[in-house]
Amino acid sequence: MSKPNAGTESAEMDFWAHFAALRPHLVRDTAAVVVIAIAAFFARHLLIDVVLFGPKSAGFPTNRLLLETGHGLAALCGWINGLTGLSLSVNTEAFDVSNLDFRVINTAMAGQFNLHMKISFVTGLVLAMPYVLWEFWRFVKPALTQREIAATHRFVFWVSACFFTGLFFGYFVIVPLSVSFFINYEASASIVNMIDVNQYLSTVIVASLASALVFQLPLLVYFLTRMGLVSSSFLKRYRRHAFVGLLVIAAIITPPDIFSLILVIIPLYWLYELSIRLSARIERRDAAAGEAVAAAVISATSDEN
């Protein structure tokens, strides 16, 4: 009757032993986030005036690029009209996503302070992400084999690269398009847009972080393929289903207009195709490694005979 109790006590000891090993990593992760958040707190102008309110300004890179694209298309239409006698035209105002008529307001006594604290914490969490991932990899490394360590030694780099690529895509593409659509949408001319600053902050954070998470798709497929849970043939067979799922994701994280949807679904579908090629490459490499091992075993067996 003592064996089950002994097993339970052993499991509890293993849990606390793992927790004790994890604790210093968590402490260092927390310290990194807090230190960066404190530094970000003193960079108030950069974070709030430049980063947070950047997507609604005319000088924002995406807004300038879209406006220049609109003028370029208008000039192209004029050139075509001159050659063919057609009457093509482009509404350049539709490309001016910085043409926003709204005020950002604060409706709570501690609202501005809470905004300052919130954006500082998010900045600390985002900028500390590579270090947090590195500490996580250091924690799991002792439990990995040499082959697994060799396969994951660039884990921090690739996860961080995909994370920040998605973050920048969300910030520079999805956020300005979302802000422009919802601000310019008019249900009634009697309604004046006065946007609460916390709602504006939530839009920026959710769109940027959601995009950062979606861009982890190739890495997710990589690890699932290594574990044998998915294959390139499986991904190809369900390509159309995946496209519908990506359309749903794109519709959730973008404003409900066809231009924004197309602009977001293209890189998302490209990520899916990249995941298929990555999965096929892993399968070819594993197959080659298996053939090499089999050849070595056959060679060793023939030598013994």
C-alpha positions in Angstrom: 0.0 0.0 0.0 3.0 2.3 0.4 4.0 2.2 -3.3 1.4 4.5 -4.6 2.2 7.0 -1.8 5.9 6.8 -2.6 5.1 7.4 -6.3 3.0 10.4 -5.5 5.8 11.8 -3.2 8.4 11.2 -5.9 6.2 13.1 -8.5 5.7 16.0 -6.1 9.5 16.1 -5.4 10.1 16.1 -9.2 7.7 19.0 -9.6 9.3 21.1 -6.9 12.8 20.2 -8.2 11.8 21.4 -11.7 10.2 24.5 -10.2 13.3 25.3 -8.2 15.3 25.0 -11.4 12.8 27.2 -13.3 12.7 29.9 -10.6 16.0 31.7 -11.3 15.1 31.8 -15.0 11.7 33.4 -14.1 13.4 35.9 -11.8 15.8 37.0 -14.5 13.0 37.2 -17.1 10.9 39.3 -14.8 13.9 41.5 -14.0 14.6 42.1 -17.7 11.0 43.1 -18.4 10.9 45.4 -15.4 14.2 47.1 -16.2 13.2 47.7 -19.9 9.7 48.9 -18.8 11.3 51.4 -16.4 13.6 52.7 -19.1 10.6 52.9 -21.4 8.6 54.9 -18.8 11.2 57.7 -19.1 10.9 57.7 -22.9 7.4 59.0 -22.8 7.6 61.3 -25.8 9.0 58.5 -28.0 6.5 55.9 -27.0 3.3 57.9 -26.9 3.7 60.8 -29.3 5.9 59.0 -31.9 5.1 55.3 -31.7 1.5 55.2 -30.3 0.1 58.1 -32.3 2.4 57.6 -35.3 -0.1 55.6 -37.4 -2.6 58.5 -37.4 -0.1 61.1 -38.6 0.5 62.2 -42.2 4.3 61.6 -41.9 3.9 57.9 -41.0 5.8 55.8 -43.5 2.8 53.6 -44.5 0.5 56.7 -44.9 3.1 58.4 -47.1 3.7 55.3 -49.2 -0.1 54.8 -49.8 -0.6 58.4 -50.8 2.3 58.3 -53.2 0.9 55.1 -54.7 -2.5 56.8 -55.2 -0.8 59.8 -57.0 1.2 57.4 -59.0 -1.9 55.5 -60.1 -3.6 58.8 -60.9 -0.7 59.8 -63.1 -0.7 56.4 -64.8 -4.4 56.7 -65.5 -3.8 60.2 -67.0 -1.1 58.8 -69.3 -3.3 55.9 -70.4 -6.2 58.3 -71.0 -3.9 60.5 -73.2 -2.9 57.5 -75.3 -6.3 55.8 -75.7 -8.9 58.5 -75.1 -10.4 56.6 -72.2 -11.6 58.3 -69.0 -9.9 56.3 -66.3 -9.6 57.9 -62.9 -8.3 57.2 -59.4 -9.7 58.7 -56.2 -6.4 59.7 -54.4 -8.3 60.5 -51.2 -9.0 56.8 -50.8 -5.2 56.3 -50.4 -4.8 59.1 -47.9 -5.3 57.0 -44.7 -3.9 59.8 -42.6 -6.9 62.1 -43.5 -8.5 61.4 -40.1 -10.9 63.7 -38.3 -11.0 62.6 -34.7 -9.7 63.6 -31.3 -8.2 61.2 -28.7 -9.6 61.9 -25.3 -9.1 60.7 -21.7 -12.2 60.0 -19.7 -10.7 58.7 -16.4 -8.9 60.7 -13.7 -5.9 58.3 -13.7 -6.3 57.4 -17.4 -3.2 59.1 -18.7 -1.1 57.6 -15.9 -2.5 54.1 -16.6 -1.9 54.6 -20.3 1.8 55.5 -19.5 2.2 52.5 -17.3 0.5 50.1 -19.7 2.5 51.1 -22.8 5.7 51.0 -20.7 4.9 47.4 -19.6 4.1 46.3 -23.1 7.3 47.8 -24.4 9.3 46.0 -21.7 7.6 42.7 -22.6 8.1 43.0 -26.3 11.8 44.2 -26.2 12.6 41.5 -23.6 11.1 38.7 -25.7 14.4 37.5 -27.1 16.0 37.3 -23.6 12.9 35.6 -22.2 13.1 33.0 -25.0 16.8 32.5 -24.4 16.1 31.8 -20.7 13.4 29.3 -21.6 15.8 27.5 -24.0 18.5 27.4 -21.2 15.9 25.8 -18.9 14.9 23.0 -21.3 18.4 22.5 -22.7 19.6 20.0 -20.0 16.7 17.7 -20.9 17.5 17.7 -24.6 19.7 15.2 -26.5 22.7 16.4 -28.5 20.7 16.0 -31.7 17.8 18.0 -30.3 20.2 20.7 -29.1 21.7 20.9 -32.6 18.3 21.2 -34.1 17.1 24.0 -31.8 20.3 26.0 -31.2 18.8 28.8 -33.4 15.4 28.6 -31.6 15.7 32.1 -30.0 16.8 33.8 -33.3 14.1 32.4 -35.5 11.2 32.8 -33.0 12.4 36.4 -32.3 12.8 37.1 -36.1 9.3 35.9 -36.8 7.9 37.7 -33.8 9.3 41.1 -34.7 8.5 40.7 -38.4 4.9 40.1 -37.6 4.9 42.9 -35.0 6.2 45.4 -37.6 3.8 44.1 -40.2 0.9 44.6 -37.8 2.1 48.1 -36.7 3.0 49.4 -40.1 0.2 47.8 -42.2 -2.8 46.6 -40.1 -2.9 49.4 -37.5 -3.0 52.4 -39.9 -5.5 50.7 -42.2 -7.7 49.8 -39.2 -7.6 53.2 -37.6 -8.3 54.9 -41.0 -11.3 52.6 -41.8 -13.0 52.9 -38.4 -12.4 56.6 -38.1 -13.6 57.4 -41.6 -16.6 55.2 -41.3 -19.7 57.4 -40.9 -23.0 56.0 -39.6 -24.4 59.5 -39.3 -23.1 63.0 -40.0 -24.4 64.1 -36.6 -21.8 61.9 -34.8 -18.4 63.4 -33.9 -15.5 61.0 -33.3 -13.9 61.4 -29.9 -12.0 58.2 -29.3 -11.0 57.1 -25.8 -7.2 56.8 -25.6 -7.4 53.3 -24.0 -9.5 52.0 -27.0 -7.0 53.5 -29.4 -4.1 51.8 -27.4 -5.9 48.5 -27.4 -6.3 48.7 -31.2 -2.6 49.3 -31.7 -1.5 46.5 -29.3 -4.0 43.9 -30.3 -3.4 44.3 -34.1 0.4 44.3 -33.6 0.6 41.4 -31.2 -1.9 39.3 -33.1 0.1 39.7 -36.3 3.3 38.8 -34.3 1.7 35.5 -33.2 0.3 34.7 -36.6 3.8 35.0 -38.1 4.9 32.1 -35.8 3.1 29.7 -38.2 6.3 28.4 -40.0 8.0 27.7 -36.7 4.9 25.9 -35.4 4.8 23.7 -38.5 8.5 23.1 -38.1 8.2 21.7 -34.6 5.0 19.8 -35.4 6.8 18.2 -38.4 9.8 17.3 -36.2 7.4 15.6 -33.8 5.7 13.7 -36.6 2.3 15.3 -36.1 2.0 17.0 -39.5 3.6 16.4 -42.9 4.0 18.3 -46.1 1.4 16.1 -47.8 -1.1 16.8 -45.1 -0.5 20.6 -45.4 -0.9 20.3 -49.2 -4.1 18.2 -49.0 -5.8 20.8 -46.7 -4.4 23.8 -48.5 -7.9 25.1 -49.4 -9.2 24.6 -45.9 -6.1 26.5 -44.6 -6.8 29.3 -47.0 -10.3 29.7 -45.6 -9.0 29.7 -42.1 -6.4 32.3 -43.0 -9.2 34.4 -44.5 -11.1 34.2 -41.2 -7.9 35.2 -39.3 -7.2 38.1 -41.7 -10.9 39.2 -41.4 -10.6 39.3 -37.6 -7.4 41.3 -37.4 -8.2 43.7 -40.2 -10.9 46.3 -40.8 -13.9 44.9 -42.9 -12.8 46.3 -46.3 -11.6 44.2 -49.3 -8.3 46.2 -49.7 -7.1 45.6 -46.2 -8.2 41.9 -46.4 -6.2 41.3 -49.6 -3.2 43.2 -48.2 -3.1 40.9 -45.2 -4.1 37.6 -46.7 -1.2 37.7 -49.2 1.6 37.4 -46.6 -0.4 35.0 -44.5 -0.9 32.6 -47.4 2.8 33.1 -48.3 3.7 32.0 -44.7 1.5 28.9 -45.2 3.3 28.0 -48.5 6.6 28.6 -46.7 5.5 26.2 -44.0 4.8 23.5 -46.6 8.3 23.9 -48.1 9.9 23.9 -44.7 8.0 20.7 -43.7 9.1 19.0 -47.0 12.7 20.0 -46.4 12.6 18.5 -42.9 11.1 15.3 -44.2 13.8 15.0 -46.9 16.6 15.6 -44.3 15.1 13.1 -41.9 14.8 10.5 -44.7 18.4 11.1 -45.8 19.5 10.7 -42.2 17.5 7.5 -41.8 19.0 6.1 -45.1 22.5 6.9 -43.8 21.9 5.1 -40.5 20.4 2.1 -42.4 23.4 2.0 -44.7 25.8 2.2 -41.8 24.0 -0.7 -40.0 24.0 -2.8 -43.2 27.7 -2.1 -43.7 28.5 -3.0 -40.1 26.6 -6.2 -40.3 28.3 -7.3 -43.6 31.7 -6.5 -42.0 30.9 -8.8 -39.1 29.9 -11.6 -41.4 
